[in-house]
Amino acid sequence: MNPILQRSRPKNTWFHPVVFTIINLYRRNVCVVFVKRREIE
């Protein structure tokens, strides 16, 4: 997210973009499901 934070914490190099993308997709799907539920109600 923040390049400065990534530089100061080299231990988080295992957290590569693929994992970040999966998390982003998951959060987006959760939001979509939530919105659809509200529309149905």
Long-range contacts (C-beta under 8 A, 24 or more apart in sequence): none
